[in-house]
Amino acid sequence: MGVVLPTKNEPRWIQDETRFNDAFKAAGYKVQILFSDGDSAKEKANVEALIAQKVQVIIICPQDATAAAAAAAEARPRCEGDLLRPPDPRTDAVDYYCDL
């Protein structure tokens, strides 16, 4: 499991990091959580890093929905698992969508 969060500079995302870690570990999954630091290029690099590690599911909480949609579309052909990207479905490269 891989999760890309937008920033550590907002308490909400730090709380979500804890919640993702707790939930996935309780369910028996390994999870890697990466932060994009408010940078679209880093967000894309994080998605690519998770794909290179062959994670089965990627959850993207985008700091820039348009850039994240482009990253998902570019990553989709190389992804062996699922891409999850809330909250703005601007691409068909995403398997699941949830509006937070």
Secondary structure, 3 states (H helix, E strand, C coil): CEEEECCCCCHHHHHHHHHHHHHHHHCCCCCEEEECCCCHHHHHHHHHHHHHCCCCEEEECCCCHHHHHHHHHHHHHHCCCEEECCCCCCCCCCCECCCC
